[in-house]
Amino acid sequence: MSDIKFGTDGWRARIAEDYTFDNVRRTTQGFAQYLKNHALAERGVVIGYDQRFASEHFAAAAAEVMAGNGIRVWLTARNTPTPVISYSVIERQAGGAINITASHNPPTDNGFKVRDPQGGAVPPEGLAEIEAAIPPIERVRRLAIQEAEAAGLVQRWDPDPAYIAHLSTLVDLEKLRHAGLKILVEPMWGNGAGWFPRLLSGGTNTLWEIHAGRNPLFPEMQRPEPIRPNIDVALRRTVELGADVLLIMDGDADRMGIGDENGVYINQLQVYALLAYYLLEVRGQRGAIVKTISTTSMLNRLGEMYGVDVHETGVGFKYVAPKVLETNALIGGEESGGYAFRGNVPERDGILGNLYFLDFMLRTGKTPAQLLQTLFKKLGQTYYYDRIDTRFPAEKRPMAMARLNAAQPKTIAGVPVTGIVTLDGYKYELGDYGWMLIRFSGTEPIVRVYCEVTDPQLVAAVLDGGLELAGLKD
């Protein structure tokens, strides 16, 4: 019996090692107890899944446990994007959701996400309660899926129509269908496959998809994460096809990415700033911005320029979602390419985010590259970002953290350190030059070193300084 812990967003583990049917059943039992403790069980639960190995069978196992606890289940009829599952919690007025997905993790992994009655991530204290309620397998209650369906406790249904109707209240889909754009879509073998042809065909657009089938090995990429080198094939294809834009989604379609008309990747921090600028400037909306500690300072500058508050949280939507709800934020997001929008659920939505980006192009008549230059001109400054991920065994974390706690660098790469923030990891503020962050992944045995600076010559040197501080240099 393994010790199950929720990380940045859910529990993830290697299939057949720790991620087993028994451990999925145990985790489901813990969530069932949580729903009962909070008088949510009578409202039922939504269960969905992605295209990874055996995800539909793990979802059925979770449904059996919920049914065994007398909790009604709406089980998606097919693999379903995470934002659709989250919206379905609201549409069904359910008590929460289970999503069988490992998002952007390697193909060896699968995962288990939970959502609250608002369709957002369960906050840290709720996750701790669920963990504490996970029992030994002998105490798990189950009802075979056939019996549960016959008893009406498990209902398979199609959540897509309600979500599409909801999208149409946020963006003019008919206008986008006649945008006359050439669009390449990269769903990364995941749940976003088929969605943009479905939403935007039938007008004047030309659409192509790449990596749109089901293949749990994720060929031509290391993992379904919308960053390079995973998207290099799609970026090259963008140029070959003469597409106006590349729309990217990760494996469960809650994250997004953009490639411009020249096959150049627009990174996650730039996309976040562009979407915030679109909402503030083009749509004329106002409201707070919620950002994790690992994302762009461009948002702070936009907040100053447009007179809106900017709130910073730890990494993960378990921190972002509660703050989005508390502040009725205009937009909330993180460095990984996940963004939530007011009027939608407090959850990352790669489908809506990409639709908004298309609307940004349509309303301004500008290409992605031109939009980025417009943003930098508005800010009066160009920003440069990069990140290095290094595998790092969990047992070595205490020693590394002790090293970082003791370190009080005066300079990094010759730039004065003006402050150190330990909200989530170790963030070294570099004044007007930018920042560098060292943090340990909550879902994988990885340490990440991030930096965003205003001088392109500093990027490599600052990252190198971070690796040295963390003791990761040879």
N, C-alpha and C positions, 0 to 999 in steps of 0.2 A: 504494500500500500504506500504510494508515494505521497509526499507532502505537497499539496496543491496551493500555489500562491498566485494571486493576480498581480500582473505587472503594470506597465504603463497603460495598456488597454487590453484587459482580459488575461486569461491563462493560456499560454502557448507551450507546446512541448513536442518532442520528436515522436512521430507516429510509431506505435508498437513498443516503444520504450516506456515512456511515462504517459503518452497520449493513447490510452486504451479505452475500450468500451466500458470497462468497469470504472475507470476514473472519470469518464464523461458522465456516467450514471451517478457516481458519488457527488460530483460537482452540481449536477442538476438537482439532486436531493437537497443540497445545501441552499440552492437558490429557491427551491420550493418552500423550505422552512423560512427563509427570509421573507418571501411573499406572504406567508401565513402570519408571521410576526407583525407585519405592517398592514394587515387587513387588505391585502391586494390580491390574494389568491382567488377570491370569488370573481374577479374581473377577467381572469384568464390570462394566457400568455401567448405571444407570437413566437414561432420558431422558424428560422430560416438557415440557409447554408450556402457555401460557395462551391467552386468547381474542383477543389482539391480531392486527393485520394480519399474515397469512402465518406465524404462529407454528408451525403444524403443519408447514409446508414447511421452515422453518429447522431444526426438530427432526429432520426426515427427513434433511436435509443433514448434521447433526451425527452421526446414526446411520450414514450412509454412510462418514464418516471413521473412526469407531470400528471399523466392520467392516473397512475397508481396512487397519487396523492389527492385525487379527486379534482384536479385543476384542469379546466378546459384549455385546449390547445388549438390555435390556428397554425397549421403547418403549411409552409409555402409549397405550391405544387411543383416548383422547379427551383434551380439555383437562382438566388435573388440578391441584387445589390444591397449592401448595408444601409444606405439611405432610404431605400424602399421599405426594408424591415423596420427601421426606426419610425418612419412616417406611419406605418401600419399600426404601431402601438397607439398612436393618437386616433387613427381612423376606426380601429376596433374598440377603442376605449379600454384597452387591456391594462393589466397591472405591470407589464414589463415585457421583455423579449430575451430570447437566447439566440445567438448567432454563431453558428459553427463556421469559423473562418480563422485562418492565421494571417490574414491581410497580406502584408508584403514579405513575410518570412520565407526562408528557403523551402524548396519542395518537400523536404523531409518532415516538415512540421505541420501540425494543425492546431486549431485554437478554439476558445470558448469565450465569447463576449456576452455580457449581460447589459440590459438597458432598463431604465426606470420608466414610470408612467408617462413622462414627457418625451420619451423616445431618446433621451440623452444617456450619457455614461453615468453609471452609479458612482457617487462620490466615494472617496477613500474610506470613510468610516463605514459605509454600507458594504464595500468589498471586504473589509475586515470582518464584518458580521457574517457574511456569506462563507468566508474561509473557515471561521470558527464553527459553522454549522455543518461542514462537510463530514459525513459519518463514514465508518467502515462499510464495505460493500454489503455486509450482512444486514445492515439496517436500512438499505435502500428499498423503497416500495416501487413495484413495477406492475404494469398491466400490458400484456402483449398488444402490439400495434393493431392487429386485426380486431381484437376484442374492444380496444379503446375506440376504434372507428365505428364499430357496430353499436357501441353504447353512446355514440355522439360526443365523446370526450375529446376526440381528435378529428378535426375537420381540415381537409386539404382545400386550399383556395388560392385564387390568383389575385395577388395584391397590386398588380401593375396598373389596372385602370384607374383606381382611386388616386394613386401617386401621380399618374400623368395628368389627371384633372387638376390636382393640386399644383403641379408645375405650371400649368396654363394660367394660374392666377398670379404667378410671380414673374413670368416672362412671356412675351408674345410669340408663341410657337409658330403661328401662321406667318408672321412677318419673317421669322428666321428661316422658314421653309423656302421663302422666295428671296433669300439674301444673295443668291447668285455666287456663292462661295464654293471653292474647291477644298474639301475637308478630308483629311486623313485621320482616322480614329485608331488608337492603339489601346485596346482593353487588356493587354498583357495576359491572354489566355483566361480571362476572368469573367466576373459577373456583369461587366459593362458591355460585353459583346452583344451586338444587335440593337442596342438602345438608341444610338444616334441615327442609324438608317431608319429606325422605326419612328423617331420623333421628327426628323427633318427631311425625309424623302418626300417625293410627290410635288416638289416645287421646282425651283431653278438651281438648286445646289447639285454639285457632284460629290458623292461620298464614296470613300473606300475604307475598308477595315483591314487590319493586319493582326495576326495572332488572335483570331476571333473564335477558334474552336475550343474544345476542352482537351487540355494536355497537362496533367499535374506535374510533369517534369519541367515545364516552362522553358522549352528550347529557345535558343537564340538570346537568352538572358540569364543572369545569375539567379534572379528572383523577381517576382512581380512588383518591384518597387519603382515608382516613376522618376528615376534619376538615371544618369549615365553610370555605367555602360549599358544598363538594361534596355535603354531606349535607342541605342545607336543604330540598330537596324531600321527602326521607324524613322529616325532623323534622316538617314540616307534615302529612304523611300519617299520622304516628303519632297526632296529635291528632284528625284527621278520622275515623280508624278506632276511636278509643278504645282503642288498644293499651296493654298494660301495660309494654311495653319495645320498644325498637328495637335490633336486633342488626345491626351493621355489619361488613363485611369489605372489605379493599381488593381490587384487581384479581386478585391471585394467592392471596388468602385466608390469607396468613400474618399479617396485621395485623388488628386489631379495633377497634371503637368501640361506644359505648353512647349511646342517647338515652333519657331517662327518660319517665315516663308523661305528663309535661306538654309533651313535645316540646322539652325542654332538653338540649343536648349535655353529656354528662359527659366532660370532656377526658381525654386519654391519660394524664396524670400521675395524675389522680384514679382512673382505672380500674386503673392499676398498683397504687396503694396499696390499693384495694378488694380486688383479687385476692390480694395478699399478706396482708391482714387476714383474708380468708376462709380461706386455707390455715392461718394461724397460730391464729386464734380459733375459727372454726366447725369446721374439720377437726382442729384440735389438732396439726398437724404442726410439725416444727421442722427448720431447715436454713438455710444461708446464703442471702442475697439478693445477686444480682449486678445492678448498675445502671450504665447509662452516665452519663457526666458531665452529660448534658443532661436527665436526668430527676429525679424529685421527691425533695426532702429528707424527705418524709413517710416514706419507706422507712428512712431513718436513725433517725427517731424510733421507728418500729415495731421496728426492730432492737434499740434500747435497751430498749423495753418488754418484749419477748419473749425477750431474751437471745440473739439470733442475730447472727452476723457479717454486715456489709454491705460488699461489695467494689465499687469504682468502676472503670470501664474507659473507654476511648475509645469513640466512637460507631460502631456497626456490630456485627453479630453475629460478624464475624471476630475481634472482641475478646471479646464476651460468651460465645460458645459454648465456647472453650477454658477460660475461667474457671468456667463452669457445670460442665464435666466435672471440672476440677481440684478443685473444692470440693464436688461432689455437691450443688449448690445446690437449694434448694426451688423457687426461681423466679428467672428472669433476664429482663431486658427493657430496653427503651429508650423514649425519648420519643415515637417515631413510632407507638406502639400495637402493637408486637410483643413478645410474651411467651412464654418457654419454661418448661416445668414438669417437675419431677422425675417420673420414671416414663415420660416421653415422650422423644422425641429432643431434643438440644440445639439446637432450632430454633424460631422463632416459629410459633405455631399459633393462627390466628384462629378456627378451628372449635372446638377444645378450650377456648380462652379464653372464648368465648361460652357454651358449655355449662356451664362452671364458674360463670359469672355467673348463669345461670338456676338452677343448683343453689343458689347463694347466696341468691337470692330465695326459692326453695322452702323451704329449711331454716329461714330466719328469718321467713318470712311478710311480708317487707317489700318495698316498691316500690324502684326504683332511687334515687329522690330521698331516701327514708327511709334507705336504706343509706349514702348519702353523708353525710347529717347524723349518722348513728351513728358513722361513721368520724371526722368532725371532732370530735365529742364525746369520743371515745376519745383523740384526740390532744390535745385541749384547745386547739385552734387551727384556724382556717380558712385554707386556702392558695389563692392566686390565681395563675393562669398565663396567659401569652400568648406568641405568637411572631410575628415579622415576617420574611418572606422577600423579598429584593430581588435581582433579576437583576444579576449582576456578572461581567463577562468574565474568563476565567481569566488572561489576560495582565496584568490589573491586580492580581492577588493579591499578587505580591511587594511592590509599593508599599504596599498596604494592610497587609500583615503587618509591614512595616518600621515603619509608623506605629503599629501596635498594640504592637509590641515596645518602642518608645520611650515609649509612654504609661504613666504610673504614676499614675493618678488617685487622689486622696485621698478624694474623694467622688463618688457618682453620684446624681443627683436629690436632693442634699442629705443622702444617707445615707453614713456612713463606710464606705470599702472596708477590710475586715478581712483580706483575702488575695486573691492572684491565682494561679489554677491554670492551667497550660498543658499539661495532659495531652492535650487535643484541642481546639484553639481557645484562647480567652481567657475564663476564668470568673472573674468578680469576686464574691467573697463579701461579703455585706452584713450580717454578724453575724446577729442574731435576725430581721432583716427579710427575709432570703432570699438570692437570688443572681441574677446576670445573666451570660449566656454569648454570645459572638460566635464563630461558626465558619463555615468555608466547606464547602459540600456536597461530598461525595466522588463524587456521581453526576450533578450538574447544575451549570451556571454560576450558582450562587446563593450569597449570603451570608445566614446566618440569625442573627437576634438573638432570644434567648430570655430570659424571666425568670419566676421564681416568688417571690412575696413574700407576706407575711402581712397587708399593708394594701392593700385594693383601690384606694385613691387613688394608690398608688405605681406601679401597673402601667404606665400610659401614660408617666409621667415616666422610669421606669427604661429602658424600651424606647427612648425618645427619646434618653436619654443614651448608650445603646449605639450607636445610629445615628450620633450625633455623634462618638463615639470612632473608629468605623470609617470616618469620612469620607463617610458616605452621606447627610448632610443637605444640602439645597440652600443 
